[in-house]
Amino acid sequence: MQSKIIEQTENKLFHRKEARVEIEARGATPRRSEVLAELSEKLGAPASQIAVAKIDHKFGRRFVLVTARVYDSPEFLKKFEHEWVMERGKHKKKEKKEEAKKEAKPATPAPAAPAAAAAPEKK
Protein backbone atom coordinates (compact mmCIF):
# COMPACT_ATOMS: atom_id res chain seq x y z
CA MET A 1 0.00 0.00 0.00
CA GLN A 2 1.12 3.51 -0.70
CA SER A 3 0.37 6.30 1.71
CA LYS A 4 0.74 10.04 1.98
CA ILE A 5 0.49 12.26 5.06
CA ILE A 6 -2.04 15.00 4.34
CA GLU A 7 -2.01 16.80 7.67
CA GLN A 8 -0.17 16.33 10.95
CA THR A 9 -0.56 18.47 14.07
CA GLU A 10 0.89 18.17 17.53
CA ASN A 11 -1.41 18.25 20.54
CA LYS A 12 0.84 18.78 23.57
CA LEU A 13 -2.04 18.76 26.05
CA PHE A 14 -2.85 15.12 25.25
CA HIS A 15 0.78 14.11 24.49
CA ARG A 16 -0.05 13.06 20.93
CA LYS A 17 0.18 13.88 17.25
CA GLU A 18 -3.00 13.89 15.20
CA ALA A 19 -2.57 12.82 11.60
CA ARG A 20 -4.71 12.49 8.49
CA VAL A 21 -3.24 10.02 6.05
CA GLU A 22 -4.35 9.02 2.57
CA ILE A 23 -3.78 5.32 1.87
CA GLU A 24 -4.22 3.69 -1.51
CA ALA A 25 -6.84 0.95 -1.39
CA ARG A 26 -7.88 -1.04 -4.42
CA GLY A 27 -11.12 -2.87 -3.91
CA ALA A 28 -12.54 -3.27 -0.42
CA THR A 29 -11.79 -1.07 2.55
CA PRO A 30 -8.57 -2.33 4.20
CA ARG A 31 -8.73 -3.94 7.61
CA ARG A 32 -7.80 -1.88 10.66
CA SER A 33 -4.81 -4.15 11.29
CA GLU A 34 -3.48 -3.44 7.78
CA VAL A 35 -4.05 0.30 8.23
CA LEU A 36 -2.33 0.20 11.62
CA ALA A 37 0.73 -1.52 10.13
CA GLU A 38 0.91 1.05 7.33
CA LEU A 39 0.55 3.96 9.77
CA SER A 40 3.22 2.49 12.03
CA GLU A 41 5.62 2.32 9.11
CA LYS A 42 4.74 5.77 7.71
CA LEU A 43 4.63 7.69 10.99
CA GLY A 44 7.59 5.91 12.60
CA ALA A 45 5.79 4.88 15.78
CA PRO A 46 5.03 1.45 17.23
CA ALA A 47 1.49 0.16 16.73
CA SER A 48 0.96 0.11 20.51
CA GLN A 49 0.99 3.93 20.48
CA ILE A 50 -1.42 4.49 17.57
CA ALA A 51 -5.20 4.79 17.75
CA VAL A 52 -7.08 4.63 14.43
CA ALA A 53 -10.02 6.97 14.93
CA LYS A 54 -11.65 6.81 11.51
CA ILE A 55 -11.31 5.11 8.14
CA ASP A 56 -13.26 6.95 5.45
CA HIS A 57 -13.68 5.13 2.13
CA LYS A 58 -16.03 6.84 -0.29
CA PHE A 59 -17.61 4.88 -3.12
CA GLY A 60 -15.54 4.94 -6.31
CA ARG A 61 -12.33 6.24 -4.74
CA ARG A 62 -9.07 4.35 -4.89
CA PHE A 63 -7.89 5.64 -1.55
CA VAL A 64 -9.08 5.89 2.05
CA LEU A 65 -8.69 8.83 4.39
CA VAL A 66 -7.52 7.73 7.81
CA THR A 67 -7.65 9.84 10.95
CA ALA A 68 -5.19 8.58 13.55
CA ARG A 69 -3.71 9.69 16.85
CA VAL A 70 -0.11 8.84 17.72
CA TYR A 71 0.66 9.04 21.44
CA ASP A 72 4.04 9.59 23.07
CA SER A 73 3.69 6.33 25.04
CA PRO A 74 1.23 3.45 25.44
CA GLU A 75 0.35 4.78 28.91
CA PHE A 76 -0.99 8.03 27.41
CA LEU A 77 -2.95 6.01 24.85
CA LYS A 78 -4.65 4.06 27.64
CA LYS A 79 -5.23 7.21 29.65
CA PHE A 80 -6.87 9.33 26.93
CA GLU A 81 -8.53 6.90 24.49
CA HIS A 82 -11.80 5.08 25.08
CA GLU A 83 -11.46 1.36 25.59
CA TRP A 84 -13.75 0.56 22.65
CA VAL A 85 -11.47 2.55 20.31
CA MET A 86 -8.48 0.49 21.41
CA GLU A 87 -10.41 -2.79 21.02
CA ARG A 88 -11.51 -2.11 17.44
CA GLY A 89 -10.03 -4.40 14.86
CA LYS A 90 -8.77 -6.99 17.30
CA HIS A 91 -9.83 -10.51 16.46
CA LYS A 92 -11.90 -12.09 19.21
CA LYS A 93 -12.83 -15.37 17.51
CA LYS A 94 -10.78 -17.48 19.94
CA GLU A 95 -12.29 -15.77 22.97
CA LYS A 96 -15.82 -16.19 21.58
CA LYS A 97 -15.25 -19.91 20.98
CA GLU A 98 -13.99 -20.41 24.53
CA GLU A 99 -16.99 -18.55 25.96
CA ALA A 100 -19.37 -20.60 23.81
CA LYS A 101 -17.84 -23.82 25.14
CA LYS A 102 -18.29 -22.66 28.73
CA GLU A 103 -21.91 -21.68 28.12
CA ALA A 104 -22.70 -24.93 26.27
CA LYS A 105 -22.31 -27.11 29.37
CA PRO A 106 -25.31 -29.47 29.65
CA ALA A 107 -27.90 -28.31 32.14
CA THR A 108 -28.90 -30.66 34.93
CA PRO A 109 -32.40 -32.06 34.37
CA ALA A 110 -35.19 -30.97 36.69
CA PRO A 111 -36.31 -33.57 39.26
CA ALA A 112 -39.29 -35.64 38.15
CA ALA A 113 -42.65 -35.23 39.90
CA PRO A 114 -43.93 -38.22 41.91
CA ALA A 115 -46.11 -40.52 39.76
CA ALA A 116 -48.94 -40.86 42.30
CA ALA A 117 -49.51 -37.12 42.63
CA ALA A 118 -49.29 -36.43 38.91
CA ALA A 119 -51.90 -38.95 37.58
CA PRO A 120 -55.55 -38.85 38.77
CA GLU A 121 -57.21 -42.15 39.72
CA LYS A 122 -59.64 -43.79 37.29
CA LYS A 123 -63.03 -45.25 38.38
ChimeraX attribute file (.defattr): number of C-alpha atoms within 10 A of each C-alpha:
attribute: neighborCount
match mode: 1-to-1
recipient: residues
	/A:1	11
	/A:2	10
	/A:3	18
	/A:4	13
	/A:5	15
	/A:6	11
	/A:7	11
	/A:8	15
	/A:9	11
	/A:10	14
	/A:11	13
	/A:12	10
	/A:13	6
	/A:14	13
	/A:15	15
	/A:16	20
	/A:17	17
	/A:18	18
	/A:19	20
	/A:20	18
	/A:21	24
	/A:22	20
	/A:23	22
	/A:24	17
	/A:25	17
	/A:26	13
	/A:27	10
	/A:28	9
	/A:29	16
	/A:30	17
	/A:31	10
	/A:32	15
	/A:33	15
	/A:34	12
	/A:35	21
	/A:36	20
	/A:37	14
	/A:38	18
	/A:39	26
	/A:40	17
	/A:41	13
	/A:42	14
	/A:43	16
	/A:44	10
	/A:45	16
	/A:46	16
	/A:47	18
	/A:48	16
	/A:49	18
	/A:50	25
	/A:51	23
	/A:52	21
	/A:53	14
	/A:54	15
	/A:55	20
	/A:56	12
	/A:57	17
	/A:58	11
	/A:59	8
	/A:60	8
	/A:61	11
	/A:62	15
	/A:63	22
	/A:64	21
	/A:65	20
	/A:66	21
	/A:67	18
	/A:68	21
	/A:69	23
	/A:70	27
	/A:71	26
	/A:72	16
	/A:73	15
	/A:74	14
	/A:75	11
	/A:76	15
	/A:77	22
	/A:78	15
	/A:79	10
	/A:80	12
	/A:81	14
	/A:82	11
	/A:83	11
	/A:84	8
	/A:85	12
	/A:86	16
	/A:87	11
	/A:88	13
	/A:89	14
	/A:90	9
	/A:91	10
	/A:92	9
	/A:93	9
	/A:94	9
	/A:95	9
	/A:96	11
	/A:97	11
	/A:98	11
	/A:99	11
	/A:100	11
	/A:101	9
	/A:102	10
	/A:103	10
	/A:104	9
	/A:105	8
	/A:106	7
	/A:107	7
	/A:108	6
	/A:109	6
	/A:110	6
	/A:111	6
	/A:112	6
	/A:113	8
	/A:114	8
	/A:115	8
	/A:116	8
	/A:117	8
	/A:118	8
	/A:119	8
	/A:120	8
	/A:121	7
	/A:122	4
	/A:123	3
